[in-house]
Amino acid sequence: MRSLEGMNSTMARRLLRLRALATALTLAFAVTLPAAVAAPAAQADTSTCSATGTIAAGDYTIQANEWNSTAQQCITYTGGTGWNVSTANFNLGTNGAPATYPSIYKGCHWGSCTGNSGLPIQMSNLGSTVSSWSTTQPASGAYDVAYDIWFNSTPTTTGQPDGTEVMVWINSRGGVQPFGSQTGTASLDGMNWNVWTGQQTSWKIISYVLNPGTTSVSNLDLKALFEDAVARGSINPSNYLIDVEAGFEIWQGGQGLGTNSFSVTATANGGGGDTTPPSTPANLAVTGVTSSSASLSWSPSTDNVGVAGYRVYRNGVQVGTSTGTTFTDTGLSASTQYTYTVAAYDAAGNVSAQSAGVTATTSAGSGGGGGCVAGYAVTSQWGNGFTATVTVTNNGSASSNGWKVTWNWGGNQQITNLWNGVESHSGQSETVTNASFNGSVAPGGNTSFGFQANYSGTNAAPTLSCTLN
């Protein structure tokens, strides 16, 4: 599930043990025996107590996947797609990472691929992904019951996937929570979900937490969740679905958790119809702010058929749509910082990835602290540098003779080049005044300056103050 899962060693696949009971033969991947051949007698269950142990189960692989603990854990295969945690007594704090994620999967997990999975499939070409899962959940311990689903920029990888980790929690106990923070809710496939998002070092995480929880799901439409994640900017439509896992993140206890049955089927589009998303909007910028609004503009996207419009997101939550390339977000709080992104969509419902984010800080109220407000937007960013644009808007009733924008950096940012203004600084305190040609700004009008800067570590947007002369 996390990056250390890549430590799993390769084990020889054991033959699928056929069960004598006829009921086992009804499972989706059960082996059909010729009428003249008697079913073998039931045999002892197959177990592994290795932290990196795996057990073959037809078109699926069961993995111990104990990646954050050295305590003993054993998993036992019970036939079909059934298995359980037969030995475990973890005792980790719930404010950190879990000890383990024993799970069953189909697809390509860190380069180890199961047969007949149908994966990988590019998200933009995904026809359907449907799963059923029945579990046994003990009444003690701290754990979640969750799918862990991976997207990658290429069809497979032997290391950490670089796209998106989609977790789907169908239940939990012990007060555990997903990675990141809750950023929204969704009603998908007839069920209610709390949506959590976060950013790991090299991949995104989005978690859908079922409310209320359950012990089993039948024909769960995972694609509906993926499409919602695309709309939220968490999944890049050009990335590939590479595997679907289902198991238990365990912090405390764990013995007795089990999967009674599991299935997942993923198919690609069979052709026909528009499945190509528009290009990602570029050059998103803040064009003006007031104490209760922020105005945005961006460059138009392209599409193989035609762009139908744009979705605008504030702090990760959609707040409106636009058929053009401008939008004004209203009803905001004064002296507050907001981050915006934009995604394009076409008439077929295909949605692009979200644009790079820009930050707008609303003014303090009437007069804007001196008759003007300043909007800050990072226009590009790389390993140790970035460029930004600051838009100065005159909120007063008369034309200005000049303006001044000040702020304090929260990190170690350092401006190396600035245009359309005059810069001075003292430590991390910055002051920019107008150039000789852009000091006069009409009421309701705006001007801007830009700069290039170096930084290391984080690059949080500063809070700007603006005054007019």
C-alpha positions in Angstrom: 0.0 0.0 0.0 2.7 2.6 0.8 6.0 2.8 -0.8 7.6 0.1 1.3 5.2 -2.4 -0.2 7.7 -2.6 -3.0 9.9 -4.8 -0.7 7.7 -7.8 -1.3 9.9 -10.7 -2.5 8.8 -13.1 -5.2 7.6 -16.5 -4.1 6.8 -19.5 -6.1 3.1 -19.6 -6.8 1.3 -22.5 -5.1 -1.3 -24.5 -7.0 -4.9 -23.4 -6.2 -6.4 -25.9 -3.8 -9.8 -27.1 -4.9 -12.4 -27.4 -2.2 -14.5 -30.5 -1.9 -17.6 -28.6 -1.1 -19.7 -27.8 -4.1 -20.5 -24.3 -2.9 -16.9 -23.3 -3.4 -17.3 -24.1 -7.1 -19.8 -21.2 -7.5 -17.0 -18.6 -7.0 -16.2 -16.5 -10.0 -12.9 -18.1 -10.7 -13.6 -21.6 -9.5 -12.1 -24.5 -11.5 -14.7 -26.6 -13.3 -13.8 -30.3 -13.1 -14.7 -32.7 -15.9 -17.6 -35.0 -14.9 -15.4 -38.1 -15.0 -12.9 -36.7 -12.5 -13.7 -36.6 -8.8 -12.9 -33.5 -6.8 -9.8 -34.0 -4.5 -10.3 -34.3 -0.8 -10.1 -31.2 1.2 -6.6 -30.3 2.3 -5.0 -28.2 5.0 -5.2 -24.4 4.6 -2.1 -22.7 3.2 -0.5 -20.1 5.4 2.4 -17.7 5.5 4.0 -15.9 8.4 6.6 -14.1 6.3 6.2 -10.3 6.2 6.6 -10.4 2.4 4.8 -13.7 1.9 2.4 -14.2 -1.0 -0.2 -16.9 -1.8 -1.5 -17.5 -5.3 -5.3 -17.7 -5.6 -6.2 -18.2 -9.3 -6.4 -14.9 -11.0 -5.5 -13.1 -7.7 -2.6 -12.9 -5.3 -2.8 -12.7 -1.5 0.0 -10.8 0.1 1.1 -10.4 3.8 2.5 -7.0 3.1 3.7 -6.3 6.6 5.7 -3.1 6.0 5.8 -1.1 9.2 6.3 -3.6 12.0 8.3 -6.7 13.0 5.6 -8.3 15.1 4.4 -11.7 13.9 1.6 -11.8 11.4 0.3 -14.9 9.7 -2.3 -15.0 6.9 -4.2 -18.2 6.0 -5.8 -19.1 2.7 -9.2 -20.7 3.1 -10.0 -21.4 -0.6 -11.5 -19.5 -3.5 -10.6 -15.9 -2.8 -11.0 -16.4 1.0 -8.3 -15.7 3.5 -7.9 -14.4 7.0 -5.4 -12.9 9.4 -4.8 -15.9 11.6 -2.1 -14.4 13.8 -1.7 -10.7 14.7 -1.6 -8.5 17.8 -0.3 -5.2 16.7 -0.1 -2.2 19.0 0.8 1.0 17.1 -0.6 4.5 17.8 -3.4 5.5 15.5 -1.8 8.9 14.8 0.9 7.3 12.5 1.1 4.8 9.7 -0.4 1.3 10.1 1.7 -1.7 10.8 0.6 -3.7 7.8 -1.8 -4.1 4.9 -2.5 -7.8 4.3 -4.6 -7.8 1.1 -5.7 -9.6 -2.1 -5.0 -8.0 -5.4 -5.5 -8.3 -9.2 -3.3 -6.4 -11.7 0.4 -5.3 -11.5 1.7 -4.7 -8.0 5.2 -3.2 -8.1 5.9 -5.2 -11.3 4.4 -8.5 -10.1 1.3 -9.1 -12.3 -1.5 -11.5 -11.9 -3.0 -13.3 -14.9 -6.2 -12.5 -16.7 -6.6 -9.1 -15.0 -7.4 -7.0 -18.0 -5.0 -4.4 -16.5 -3.4 -1.9 -17.1 -6.1 0.3 -18.7 -5.7 4.0 -19.3 -8.2 6.0 -17.3 -9.4 7.8 -20.4 -10.2 4.4 -22.0 -11.7 2.7 -18.9 -15.0 1.1 -19.7 -16.0 -0.2 -16.2 -14.5 -1.4 -12.9 -16.8 -3.3 -10.7 -16.0 -5.1 -7.5 -17.7 -7.3 -4.8 -16.2 -7.9 -1.4 -17.4 -9.8 1.7 -15.4 -9.5 4.9 -15.3 -10.6 8.5 -14.5 -7.8 11.0 -13.8 -8.5 14.7 -15.3 -6.2 17.3 -11.9 -5.1 18.7 -8.7 -3.5 17.4 -8.0 -0.4 15.3 -8.1 -1.0 11.6 -9.7 0.0 8.3 -11.3 -2.2 5.7 -10.2 -0.6 2.4 -9.4 -1.0 -1.2 -6.0 0.4 -2.3 -6.0 1.2 -6.0 -3.1 2.5 -7.9 -2.7 4.7 -11.0 0.7 5.2 -12.8 1.9 7.3 -15.7 3.1 4.2 -17.5 1.4 0.8 -17.9 3.4 -0.8 -15.1 6.2 0.0 -12.7 8.6 -2.1 -10.5 8.7 0.7 -7.9 6.5 3.3 -6.3 3.6 4.3 -8.7 3.8 8.0 -9.6 0.2 8.8 -10.3 -2.6 8.5 -7.7 -3.4 6.1 -4.8 -7.2 5.7 -4.5 -8.3 4.3 -1.2 -11.9 3.2 -0.7 -12.8 2.6 3.0 -15.9 0.5 3.4 -15.5 0.4 7.2 -13.1 1.1 10.1 -12.9 1.0 13.9 -10.6 2.4 16.6 -10.7 6.0 15.5 -8.4 5.7 12.5 -8.5 8.2 9.7 -7.3 8.4 6.1 -4.2 10.2 5.1 -4.6 14.0 4.5 -7.7 15.9 5.4 -11.4 15.7 4.5 -12.0 18.1 1.5 -15.6 17.2 0.5 -18.4 14.7 0.2 -19.9 12.7 -2.7 -22.9 10.6 -3.5 -21.7 7.9 -5.8 -23.2 4.5 -6.8 -26.2 5.2 -4.5 -23.9 5.6 -1.4 -22.6 8.5 0.6 -18.9 9.1 0.9 -16.6 11.5 2.8 -13.7 12.5 0.5 -10.2 13.0 1.9 -7.2 14.2 -0.2 -3.5 14.4 0.5 -0.1 14.7 -1.2 2.7 12.2 -0.6 6.2 12.9 -1.8 5.7 11.7 -5.4 2.0 10.7 -5.7 -1.5 11.9 -4.8 -3.9 10.2 -2.4 -7.6 10.4 -2.5 -9.8 8.4 -0.1 -13.5 7.7 -0.2 -14.9 6.8 3.2 -18.3 5.0 3.1 -20.8 6.6 5.5 -22.1 4.5 7.2 -19.7 1.7 7.0 -20.5 -1.9 6.0 -19.0 -5.4 6.0 -19.6 -6.1 2.3 -20.3 -4.5 -1.0 -21.8 -6.0 -4.1 -21.0 -4.8 -7.6 -19.5 -1.6 -6.3 -18.9 0.8 -9.3 -15.3 1.8 -8.7 -15.2 3.7 -12.0 -17.8 6.2 -10.6 -15.3 7.0 -7.9 -12.4 7.3 -10.3 -14.4 9.7 -12.5 -15.2 11.8 -9.4 -11.4 11.8 -8.6 -10.7 13.0 -12.1 -13.1 15.8 -11.7 -11.4 16.8 -8.4 -8.0 16.8 -10.1 -6.7 13.8 -8.2 -6.4 11.4 -11.2 -4.8 12.3 -14.5 -7.0 10.8 -17.2 -3.8 9.9 -19.2 -2.6 7.7 -16.3 -3.1 3.9 -16.1 -5.1 1.8 -13.6 -2.5 -0.8 -12.8 -4.0 -2.8 -9.9 -6.8 -3.1 -7.4 -6.1 -4.3 -3.9 -8.5 -5.1 -1.0 -7.4 -5.6 2.6 -6.9 -4.3 6.1 -4.7 -1.5 7.3 -4.1 -2.6 10.9 -2.8 -0.4 13.8 -3.9 -2.5 16.7 -5.0 -6.2 17.0 -6.0 -7.6 13.7 -6.4 -11.3 14.3 -9.7 -12.5 12.9 -9.9 -10.0 10.0 -10.8 -11.9 6.9 -12.0 -11.9 3.3 -14.8 -14.3 2.6 -14.9 -13.6 -1.1 -13.6 -11.0 -3.4 -13.8 -10.2 -7.1 -12.9 -7.2 -9.4 -13.5 -6.9 -13.1 -12.0 -4.0 -15.2 -12.7 -3.5 -18.9 -11.7 -1.1 -21.5 -14.0 0.8 -23.8 -15.0 -1.3 -26.8 -14.7 1.7 -29.2 -17.1 4.3 -30.3 -17.8 7.6 -28.6 -15.6 10.4 -27.5 -13.2 9.3 -24.7 -10.5 12.0 -25.1 -10.4 14.6 -22.4 -9.6 18.3 -23.2 -6.1 19.6 -22.6 -5.4 21.0 -19.1 -6.1 24.7 -18.8 -2.9 26.8 -18.6 -1.9 30.3 -17.4 -4.5 30.5 -14.6 -4.1 33.9 -13.0 -5.8 36.1 -10.4 -7.0 39.3 -12.2 -8.5 41.0 -9.2 -9.7 40.7 -5.7 -12.0 42.5 -3.3 -12.9 41.8 0.4 -15.5 39.2 -0.8 -14.5 38.1 -4.3 -11.7 36.9 -6.5 -11.6 37.1 -10.3 -9.7 34.6 -12.4 -8.7 34.1 -16.1 -6.9 31.3 -18.0 -5.9 30.3 -21.5 -8.5 28.1 -23.4 -8.1 24.3 -23.6 -8.3 22.3 -26.7 -10.3 19.1 -27.5 -10.6 16.7 -30.3 -14.3 17.5 -30.6 -14.8 20.7 -28.6 -14.6 22.2 -25.1 -18.0 22.6 -23.5 -16.8 24.5 -20.4 -14.7 24.7 -17.3 -15.0 23.7 -13.7 -13.6 26.1 -11.1 -12.3 24.7 -7.8 -11.6 26.6 -4.6 -9.4 24.8 -2.1 -10.1 21.5 -3.9 -13.9 21.9 -4.0 -15.8 22.8 -7.1 -17.5 26.2 -6.7 -18.8 26.9 -10.2 -18.5 26.5 -14.0 -17.8 28.8 -16.8 -18.3 28.5 -20.6 -15.6 31.1 -21.1 -12.1 31.6 -19.7 -13.0 33.9 -16.9 -14.7 33.5 -13.5 -15.4 35.6 -10.4 -15.9 33.7 -7.1 -18.0 35.7 -4.7 -19.2 35.4 -1.1 -15.6 35.1 0.3 -14.3 36.2 3.7 -12.1 39.3 4.0 -8.3 38.9 4.6 -8.4 35.2 3.6 -6.2 33.2 1.3 -7.8 30.9 -1.3 -6.3 28.5 -3.8 -7.9 28.0 -7.2 -7.6 25.4 -10.0 -9.6 24.9 -13.2 -10.5 21.8 -15.3 -12.0 21.7 -18.8 -14.8 19.3 -19.8 -16.4 18.4 -23.2 -19.9 17.4 -24.2 -19.2 13.7 -23.7 -18.3 14.3 -20.1 -14.6 13.8 -20.4 -12.7 16.0 -17.9 -9.2 17.2 -18.1 -6.7 17.3 -15.2 -6.9 20.4 -13.0 -4.6 23.3 -13.8 -1.7 24.5 -11.7 -3.1 26.3 -8.7 -3.0 30.0 -8.0 -3.6 31.8 -4.7 -5.7 34.9 -4.1 -5.9 36.8 -0.8 -9.0 38.9 -0.3 -8.6 42.4 1.0 -9.3 43.5 4.6 -12.6 45.2 3.8 -13.8 48.5 2.6 -10.9 50.5 1.1 -8.6 47.4 1.0 -6.2 49.0 3.5 -5.3 51.9 1.3 -7.6 51.8 -1.8 -6.0 48.7 -3.5 -5.7 45.0 -3.3 -3.0 42.7 -4.6 -3.5 39.2 -5.9 -0.6 36.7 -5.9 -0.2 33.8 -8.4 2.6 31.4 -9.0 2.8 31.0 -12.8 5.5 28.3 -12.9 7.6 26.3 -10.4 10.6 23.9 -10.7 13.1 22.2 -8.4 14.5 25.3 -6.7 12.8 28.2 -8.4 9.6 29.8 -9.5 8.0 32.7 -11.2 5.0 34.7 -9.9 2.7 37.5 -10.9 1.1 40.1 -8.6 -2.0 41.9 -9.8 -2.7 45.3 -8.2 -6.3 46.5 -8.4 -7.5 50.0 -7.6 -10.6 49.8 -5.3 -10.7 53.5 -4.7 -12.7 56.3 -6.3 -9.8 58.2 -7.9 -6.8 57.3 -10.1 -3.6 56.5 -8.2 -0.3 58.3 -8.6 1.6 55.3 -7.5 1.2 52.0 -5.4 3.2 49.9 -3.0 2.9 46.2 -2.2 4.5 44.6 0.8 4.8 41.1 2.3 6.9 38.8 4.4 8.1 35.5 3.1 7.2 32.5 5.2 10.3 30.6 4.0 13.7 31.3 2.5 12.4 32.7 -0.8 14.7 35.2 -2.5 13.8 37.3 -5.6 16.5 37.2 -8.3 14.7 39.2 -11.0 11.7 41.5 -11.1 9.9 43.4 -13.8 7.3 46.2 -14.0 8.1 47.4 -10.5 11.0 48.4 -8.2 11.9 45.9 -5.5 13.7 46.3 -2.1 13.9 44.0 0.8 15.2 43.6 4.4 15.6 40.0 5.4 12.4 38.2 4.5 10.4 41.5 4.2 9.7 42.6 0.6 8.5 45.9 -0.8 7.6 46.5 -4.4 6.6 50.0 -5.7 5.4 50.9 -9.2 7.7 51.5 -12.1 7.7 54.9 -13.8 5.1 53.8 -16.4 2.5 51.9 -14.3 1.9 54.0 -11.2 -1.4 55.5 -12.5 -4.3 53.0 -12.1 -7.9 54.1 -12.8 -10.6 53.2 -10.3 -11.6 49.6 -10.9 -8.5 49.1 -13.1 -5.4 47.0 -12.5 -1.8 46.6 -13.3 0.7 43.9 -12.5 4.4 43.0 -11.9 6.2 39.7 -12.0 9.4 38.2 -10.6 11.6 35.1 -10.6 12.8 33.7 -7.2 14.8 30.9 -5.7 13.7 28.8 -2.7 14.2 25.5 -1.0 11.8 23.5 1.2 8.2 24.8 1.1 7.0 27.7 -1.1 3.8 28.9 0.6 2.1 32.0 -0.8 2.6 35.1 1.3 -0.2 37.5 2.4 0.1 40.8 0.6 -0.7 44.4 1.7 -1.3 47.1 -0.8 -1.5 50.9 -0.6 -2.0 53.7 -3.1 -0.3 57.1 -3.4 
